[in-house]
Structures are given as structure tokens and as C-alpha cells.
Amino acid sequence: MNERVNPFANLKDAPVFTTKAKPEKPVEEETITKLAEQNNFPSRQAAKQTKAERRKPRTYRTGRNVQFNTKVTAETHARIYRLADDRKITLGELLEVATAALEREGGSRS
């Protein structure tokens, strides 16, 4: 009465499944390519993309440890990096120079 029922008991007479044999000769890549072209089947290969030009990482030990983030246009981004590269200074230093110049100018917008 306390015996458990075997859930696999009725599977003793079930047919045994086997895997299909692998084809002896694999299909050539050229044949697959021809068939795909004839049937207008697009390739799933990713399109080659041109890599964006990467600039050298800017790693400096300057004592500046507070991060300042802002969104700018692509043109402004390029101008900022060009100005820093032309003067051979860091971006933090460029921001300090620009801020000092604005303060000297005395132009306060209201």
C-alpha cells in the first residue's frame, strides 16, 4: 500500500528512438551559395561596417578627480578636442582656461 507507482512502467514496451545517421559527404559551400543566389535568399552574415576612428586614450595624472559630464553636438565635441590637441593640454585644463577667459571677459548672461 505504501509503494510508489513507477511513472515509467508503461514505457517498457515503447519503441526505442535512434538518431539519424549523418550524411557521409557534406554539401560544398559553393553549392549552397549558388542555391541561395538563385532563390534570392539573403545572407545572414553581418554587413561589414567601417570602424570609427578611435583617438588615443587620454590618461593623465592631474589631481582632477571630479567628473563633469554634458551633452554637446558632434561639431562642439570635435571643436573641444581639436582645441585641446592644438594646445597640447587636457580637457580639464581646457575647461579651466575657457572658464577663466569667460570670467575675465566679464560677460554675464541674464
Distance bins in CASP14 RR format, pairs under 12 A and 6 or more apart:
PFRMAT RR
TARGET T0000
AUTHOR 0000-0000-0000
RMODE 2
METHOD distances of the structure
MODEL  1
3 9 0 0 0 0 0 1 0 0 0 0 0
6 12 0 0 0 0 1 0 0 0 0 0 0
8 14 0 0 0 0 1 0 0 0 0 0 0
11 17 0 0 0 0 0 1 0 0 0 0 0
25 31 0 0 0 0 0 1 0 0 0 0 0
26 32 0 0 0 0 1 0 0 0 0 0 0
27 33 0 0 0 0 0 1 0 0 0 0 0
27 34 0 0 0 0 0 1 0 0 0 0 0
27 35 0 0 0 0 1 0 0 0 0 0 0
27 36 0 0 0 0 0 1 0 0 0 0 0
28 34 0 0 0 0 1 0 0 0 0 0 0
28 35 0 0 0 0 0 1 0 0 0 0 0
29 35 0 0 0 0 0 1 0 0 0 0 0
29 36 0 0 0 0 0 1 0 0 0 0 0
30 36 0 0 0 0 0 1 0 0 0 0 0
30 37 0 0 0 0 0 1 0 0 0 0 0
31 37 0 0 0 0 0 1 0 0 0 0 0
31 38 0 0 0 0 0 1 0 0 0 0 0
32 38 0 0 0 0 0 1 0 0 0 0 0
32 39 0 0 0 0 0 1 0 0 0 0 0
32 41 0 0 0 0 1 0 0 0 0 0 0
32 43 0 0 0 0 0 1 0 0 0 0 0
33 39 0 0 0 0 0 1 0 0 0 0 0
33 41 0 0 0 0 1 0 0 0 0 0 0
33 43 0 0 0 0 1 0 0 0 0 0 0
33 45 0 0 0 0 0 1 0 0 0 0 0
34 41 0 0 0 0 0 1 0 0 0 0 0
35 41 1 0 0 1 0 0 0 0 0 0 0
36 42 0 0 0 0 1 0 0 0 0 0 0
36 43 1 0 0 1 0 0 0 0 0 0 0
36 44 0 0 0 0 0 1 0 0 0 0 0
36 45 0 0 0 0 0 1 0 0 0 0 0
37 43 0 0 0 0 1 0 0 0 0 0 0
52 74 0 0 0 0 0 1 0 0 0 0 0
53 78 0 0 0 0 0 1 0 0 0 0 0
53 81 0 0 0 0 0 1 0 0 0 0 0
55 77 0 0 0 0 0 1 0 0 0 0 0
55 78 0 0 0 0 0 1 0 0 0 0 0
55 81 1 0 0 1 0 0 0 0 0 0 0
55 82 0 0 0 0 0 1 0 0 0 0 0
55 84 0 0 0 0 0 1 0 0 0 0 0
55 85 0 0 0 0 1 0 0 0 0 0 0
55 91 0 0 0 0 0 1 0 0 0 0 0
56 81 0 0 0 0 0 1 0 0 0 0 0
56 85 0 0 0 0 0 1 0 0 0 0 0
58 64 0 0 0 0 0 1 0 0 0 0 0
58 80 0 0 0 0 0 1 0 0 0 0 0
58 81 0 0 0 0 1 0 0 0 0 0 0
58 84 0 0 0 0 1 0 0 0 0 0 0
58 85 0 0 0 0 1 0 0 0 0 0 0
58 88 0 0 0 0 0 1 0 0 0 0 0
58 89 0 0 0 0 0 1 0 0 0 0 0
58 90 1 0 0 1 0 0 0 0 0 0 0
58 91 1 0 0 1 0 0 0 0 0 0 0
58 92 0 0 0 0 1 0 0 0 0 0 0
58 93 0 0 0 0 0 1 0 0 0 0 0
58 94 0 0 0 0 0 1 0 0 0 0 0
59 90 0 0 0 0 1 0 0 0 0 0 0
59 91 0 0 0 0 0 1 0 0 0 0 0
60 84 0 0 0 0 0 1 0 0 0 0 0
60 88 0 0 0 0 0 1 0 0 0 0 0
60 89 0 0 0 0 1 0 0 0 0 0 0
60 90 1 0 1 0 0 0 0 0 0 0 0
60 91 0 0 0 0 1 0 0 0 0 0 0
60 92 0 0 0 0 1 0 0 0 0 0 0
60 93 0 0 0 0 1 0 0 0 0 0 0
61 90 0 0 0 0 0 1 0 0 0 0 0
62 89 0 0 0 0 0 1 0 0 0 0 0
62 90 1 0 0 1 0 0 0 0 0 0 0
62 91 0 0 0 0 0 1 0 0 0 0 0
62 92 1 0 0 1 0 0 0 0 0 0 0
62 93 1 0 0 1 0 0 0 0 0 0 0
62 94 0 0 0 0 0 1 0 0 0 0 0
62 95 0 0 0 0 0 1 0 0 0 0 0
62 96 0 0 0 0 0 1 0 0 0 0 0
63 90 0 0 0 0 0 1 0 0 0 0 0
63 92 0 0 0 0 0 1 0 0 0 0 0
63 93 0 0 0 0 0 1 0 0 0 0 0
64 90 1 0 0 1 0 0 0 0 0 0 0
64 91 0 0 0 0 1 0 0 0 0 0 0
64 92 1 0 1 0 0 0 0 0 0 0 0
64 93 0 0 0 0 1 0 0 0 0 0 0
64 94 0 0 0 0 0 1 0 0 0 0 0
64 95 0 0 0 0 1 0 0 0 0 0 0
64 96 0 0 0 0 1 0 0 0 0 0 0
65 92 0 0 0 0 0 1 0 0 0 0 0
66 92 0 0 0 0 0 1 0 0 0 0 0
66 95 0 0 0 0 0 1 0 0 0 0 0
67 91 0 0 0 0 0 1 0 0 0 0 0
67 92 0 0 0 0 0 1 0 0 0 0 0
67 95 0 0 0 0 0 1 0 0 0 0 0
68 91 0 0 0 0 1 0 0 0 0 0 0
68 92 1 0 0 1 0 0 0 0 0 0 0
68 94 0 0 0 0 0 1 0 0 0 0 0
68 95 1 0 0 1 0 0 0 0 0 0 0
68 96 0 0 0 0 0 1 0 0 0 0 0
68 99 0 0 0 0 0 1 0 0 0 0 0
69 91 0 0 0 0 0 1 0 0 0 0 0
69 95 0 0 0 0 0 1 0 0 0 0 0
70 76 0 0 0 0 1 0 0 0 0 0 0
70 77 0 0 0 0 0 1 0 0 0 0 0
70 80 0 0 0 0 0 1 0 0 0 0 0
70 91 0 0 0 0 0 1 0 0 0 0 0
70 95 0 0 0 0 0 1 0 0 0 0 0
71 77 0 0 0 0 1 0 0 0 0 0 0
72 78 0 0 0 0 1 0 0 0 0 0 0
72 79 0 0 0 0 1 0 0 0 0 0 0
72 80 1 0 0 1 0 0 0 0 0 0 0
72 81 0 0 0 0 0 1 0 0 0 0 0
72 91 0 0 0 0 0 1 0 0 0 0 0
73 79 0 0 0 0 1 0 0 0 0 0 0
73 80 0 0 0 0 0 1 0 0 0 0 0
74 80 0 0 0 0 0 1 0 0 0 0 0
74 81 0 0 0 0 0 1 0 0 0 0 0
75 81 0 0 0 0 0 1 0 0 0 0 0
75 82 0 0 0 0 0 1 0 0 0 0 0
76 82 0 0 0 0 0 1 0 0 0 0 0
76 83 0 0 0 0 0 1 0 0 0 0 0
77 83 0 0 0 0 0 1 0 0 0 0 0
77 84 0 0 0 0 0 1 0 0 0 0 0
77 91 0 0 0 0 0 1 0 0 0 0 0
78 84 0 0 0 0 0 1 0 0 0 0 0
78 85 0 0 0 0 0 1 0 0 0 0 0
79 85 0 0 0 0 0 1 0 0 0 0 0
79 86 0 0 0 0 0 1 0 0 0 0 0
79 91 0 0 0 0 0 1 0 0 0 0 0
79 94 0 0 0 0 0 1 0 0 0 0 0
79 98 0 0 0 0 0 1 0 0 0 0 0
80 86 0 0 0 0 0 1 0 0 0 0 0
80 87 0 0 0 0 0 1 0 0 0 0 0
80 89 0 0 0 0 0 1 0 0 0 0 0
80 90 0 0 0 0 0 1 0 0 0 0 0
80 91 1 0 0 1 0 0 0 0 0 0 0
80 92 0 0 0 0 0 1 0 0 0 0 0
80 93 0 0 0 0 0 1 0 0 0 0 0
80 94 1 0 0 1 0 0 0 0 0 0 0
80 95 0 0 0 0 1 0 0 0 0 0 0
80 97 0 0 0 0 0 1 0 0 0 0 0
80 98 0 0 0 0 1 0 0 0 0 0 0
81 87 0 0 0 0 0 1 0 0 0 0 0
81 89 0 0 0 0 0 1 0 0 0 0 0
81 90 0 0 0 0 0 1 0 0 0 0 0
81 91 1 0 0 1 0 0 0 0 0 0 0
81 92 0 0 0 0 0 1 0 0 0 0 0
81 94 0 0 0 0 1 0 0 0 0 0 0
82 88 0 0 0 0 0 1 0 0 0 0 0
82 91 0 0 0 0 0 1 0 0 0 0 0
82 94 0 0 0 0 0 1 0 0 0 0 0
83 89 0 0 0 0 1 0 0 0 0 0 0
83 90 0 0 0 0 0 1 0 0 0 0 0
83 91 0 0 0 0 1 0 0 0 0 0 0
83 92 0 0 0 0 0 1 0 0 0 0 0
83 93 0 0 0 0 0 1 0 0 0 0 0
83 94 1 0 1 0 0 0 0 0 0 0 0
83 95 0 0 0 0 0 1 0 0 0 0 0
83 97 0 0 0 0 1 0 0 0 0 0 0
83 98 0 0 0 0 1 0 0 0 0 0 0
83 101 0 0 0 0 0 1 0 0 0 0 0
84 90 1 0 0 1 0 0 0 0 0 0 0
84 91 1 0 1 0 0 0 0 0 0 0 0
84 92 0 0 0 0 1 0 0 0 0 0 0
84 93 1 0 0 1 0 0 0 0 0 0 0
84 94 1 0 1 0 0 0 0 0 0 0 0
84 95 0 0 0 0 1 0 0 0 0 0 0
84 96 0 0 0 0 0 1 0 0 0 0 0
84 97 0 0 0 0 1 0 0 0 0 0 0
84 98 0 0 0 0 0 1 0 0 0 0 0
85 91 0 0 0 0 0 1 0 0 0 0 0
85 94 0 0 0 0 1 0 0 0 0 0 0
86 94 0 0 0 0 1 0 0 0 0 0 0
87 93 0 0 0 0 1 0 0 0 0 0 0
87 94 1 0 0 1 0 0 0 0 0 0 0
87 96 0 0 0 0 0 1 0 0 0 0 0
87 97 1 0 0 1 0 0 0 0 0 0 0
87 98 0 0 0 0 0 1 0 0 0 0 0
88 94 0 0 0 0 0 1 0 0 0 0 0
89 95 0 0 0 0 1 0 0 0 0 0 0
89 96 0 0 0 0 1 0 0 0 0 0 0
89 97 1 0 0 1 0 0 0 0 0 0 0
89 98 0 0 0 0 0 1 0 0 0 0 0
90 96 0 0 0 0 1 0 0 0 0 0 0
90 97 0 0 0 0 0 1 0 0 0 0 0
91 97 0 0 0 0 0 1 0 0 0 0 0
91 98 0 0 0 0 0 1 0 0 0 0 0
92 98 0 0 0 0 1 0 0 0 0 0 0
92 99 0 0 0 0 1 0 0 0 0 0 0
93 99 0 0 0 0 0 1 0 0 0 0 0
93 100 0 0 0 0 0 1 0 0 0 0 0
94 100 0 0 0 0 0 1 0 0 0 0 0
94 101 0 0 0 0 0 1 0 0 0 0 0
95 101 0 0 0 0 0 1 0 0 0 0 0
95 102 0 0 0 0 0 1 0 0 0 0 0
96 102 0 0 0 0 0 1 0 0 0 0 0
96 103 0 0 0 0 0 1 0 0 0 0 0
97 103 0 0 0 0 0 1 0 0 0 0 0
97 104 0 0 0 0 0 1 0 0 0 0 0
98 104 0 0 0 0 0 1 0 0 0 0 0
98 105 0 0 0 0 0 1 0 0 0 0 0
99 105 0 0 0 0 0 1 0 0 0 0 0
99 106 0 0 0 0 0 1 0 0 0 0 0
100 106 0 0 0 0 0 1 0 0 0 0 0
101 107 0 0 0 0 0 1 0 0 0 0 0
102 108 0 0 0 0 1 0 0 0 0 0 0
102 109 0 0 0 0 0 1 0 0 0 0 0
END
